[in-house]
Amino acid sequence: MKYRQLRGLFLITAMALLVSAAGSVQASEPVLLGQHGDWTAYTFMENNGKVCYMVSQPKKDEGDYTKRGDIFALVTHRPAEESKNVFSYIAGYTYKAGGEVTVKVNNQTFTLFTQDDSAWAPDQGTDNQLAEAIRRGNTMVVQGTSSRGTQTTDTFGLNGSSAAHKEISEACGMN
């Protein structure tokens, strides 16, 4: 595995363990399902329910900042919660309060809401449309503004996103 992938797996595992340590969620360590181009598929157990997700990091991140944490785009299935295609974005910085994030996939634009260092689609319909656009698209560009007013633009490759989505859908029985 490449350093960046190992680091990403470590960070995702650490996030799951932090939530688990808080006592609200019992989570196992993520298990690699497969690497598909720019996207990687994983599964883990959370409160006796299977969770399947695909994750990627940007090929290019731009902005006038001196320090920024790791950046991740994820699509997650939680069949026990009847939750599918949930798009989430971890920016590597705290967003401006009340800010929005725009995600452009080819000619489609989506608006996400923010909280702390993360952004999400406002509803299941937008999640489904965004997951479909990612599976069919070539590039994804995410733009946001930090709590310090720094504007960022992150560019993701979508190579392998369709195969990664198929793998997480099969693993979680959500075809």
N, C-alpha and C positions, 0 to 999 in steps of 0.2 A: 504494500500500500504506500502511496505517496505521503510525504510529511503532512501536506495540507489536509488530506483525507483523514489521517490518523488524528491530527489536531482537531478536526471537525467532529470525529467520533468521540474523542475525549470530552470536548465541550458539551456535546449533546448528552453524553452519559452523565457528566457533572451536573447539568441542569436537571436531569431526571432524578439524580440522587439528592440534590438540594431540595427539590419539591418533596421527595420521599422523607427526608430528614425533618421537614417541617411537620410531618405527621398526617398530612391531608391525603397523601397518595403513596401507595406502595408500588414501586416500579423496579423492574428488572433491567439488567444491562442490555442495550441494543445489540441485536444480532444482524450482521450484514446479510442481506438477501442477494445483492448484486450491484456492480458498477456498470452504468450505462452511459457512456459518453460523459456529458457534463453533470449528470445526476447520479446519485447513489440511493439505493433502496434499503431500508432497515425495518425491523419489527422488534417489539418488546412487549412485555406484559405489564399492565398497570391495573391495580385493583382487581386482579383475576380476569381482566379483559385484554384481548389482543389489540395492539396499536400498530399500524403500519404507516410508514411515511417515506417520502422521497425528499432529498435535500440537495442543494447546490450552493456554491459560493460564486461571487461575480468573477468574470474574466478581467474586468476593469472597474475600479472604484475611483471616483473623482470628487474633489472638493478641497477647499482651502482650510484643511485641518492639520494639526500636528500629531494628534493621537486619536486613534479610532480602534475599537475592538473588532472582533470577528463578525462577519456579515453572512447571514444565511437566509435562503428562501426555502420554504417547506410546504408540502402538500400532505395532509394527514387524514387517515381513516381511523375511526374508532367505532367498530361495529356494535359493541355493547351499548353505546350511546346513540346508535343510529346516526352517526356523524360521518360524512363522506366529503372528500375534496376540500377540507378546510385549509385555506391558504394562510400562512403566517410569514412574517418577515421580521428578522432580527437585524437591526441597523448597525450595531456596534457603537452606538451613542444614544443618549437620551433625546427623544424628540421634543420639539417645541410644544408646550402645553396647548391642547386644542388643535394641533396641526393635522394636516392630511398628507398622505403619500399618494403619488400617482404611479401606476404601473402601466407601461405600454408594451403590448405584445403585438408585433406587426402593426396593423392599423386600428387596433382596439385599445381603448384607455379605460382603466378602472381606478376608482378612488377608494382608498383605505382609510380607516380611522387609526389613531395612534394612542398608545399608553406606554409611558416609560421608554424602553428601547425597542418596542415591538409595534407592528401594524397588522391589522386584519381587515378582511372584507366585511361589509356591514351585514350580510345575510347569506343564507345557503345558496340562493340563486346566483349571486355574484361569485361565490366560491366555485360553483359548478362551471360558470362561464369562464372564469379565470383558469381553472384547471384544464378545461377544453382548449382554450387559447394556447396555454403552455404546451400541451401535447401536440398541437398542430403548427406552432410557431417556429421561428428561426432564432429570434433574439427577444429578450425582455429587458426593458430599461425601467429602473425604479428611481424615483426622485423624491427627496424629502428634505426637511430642514431641522437642524439640531436645536436644542434648547439655547444654544449660544448664537443662533441665527445663521449657522453655516449651511449652505445648500450643498447637497450631495447628489451625484448621479452614479448609479451602479448598473453595469451592463452584464447580463447573464447570457450564456449560450444555452440553447434548448435542445442540443443534440442529445439523444438518448432519453428525453423526458417521456416520450410515449411508451418506450419499453419499461422504464422505471415505474410509470403509473400502472401499466399492465401487471407488473410483478407485485406491487403493493396491493392492488385490487384482488388478485388471485390469492395472495397470502392471507388477506383478511376476509375472503369470501364475498367481495363487493363488486362483482363484475357487472 
